[in-house]
């Protein structure tokens, strides 16, 4: 067990070599070794945003971002799964009632993975929901103990369905081995489905109107903004690794050339611009999260729509810029980025991450509408 006297970010950085090696060793089409998650837990870096009342650590959000970025810097797939497991579990830790929380967290922190889009439907059967649904992108689900799902629940007495999140043991879902992708390969974010799965109501909560039973200001972000924080931290970590690897490549003499990238004005200017763009994204993402955390602490309520959209847009911007930075770094590095290695994996992972909803323009539309209404 690692000493917790050091800062969380320092402990995360100390895992770099081990996580880098595990990530690089992931077999084609296969997951990274579960030893990575054990190392993270042994360093007291799991459950970072899970309420302390259920055994989590509930660290200040900027500390959490630093850790998630460090884990992603070591390996994109490991970092992605780490933040996805953590953020998903935090919602259930904060928003489930006492019976559901006691059941889910009995025995310690579970590993909960899954997709929470409302891709399922449910009908009531007593105090349970009977759920059918097909889900994509269950990041880390092959290493999880529990699966999460979003579903539209038909009220027993009729009326509009409610959008609920639920969870169940992973052995009760059907996994599909269909993860043939460009990047984030070792996340094994396979599809899965539920067929007449029985989920007790006490292991579900309302997406649109969650009740914060426990936790801190972080848990009053709500599902979308807090998930966006993880995506921002992940993109910043992988981008940092790409730029670090570009520095290494820039010092080498290029094939068929008498000079290195770092010997040319073009190379130097490009590196300076890429670093500037990365650092700008990092500052804005952290500033937005700090503002949001302060707002929730001051009001004791969930985030305002304006601040929620600010956090989401800062995250989307970081992910979109990350993919563009990776592309320019890849092209500048030349053949040294062509072969399998951290720069190539970073390029692939960031382009995979940029396809996610949290990197889309949806946040920008919401944020811009709010900006115009302020005038």
Beta strands, then each sheet from edge to edge (+ up, - down):
strand 1: 112-125
strand 2: 128-138
strand 3: 146-154
strand 4: 162-169
strand 5: 174-175
strand 6: 190-200
strand 7: 204-206
sheet 1: 5+ 6- 2+ 1- 3- 4+ 7-
end
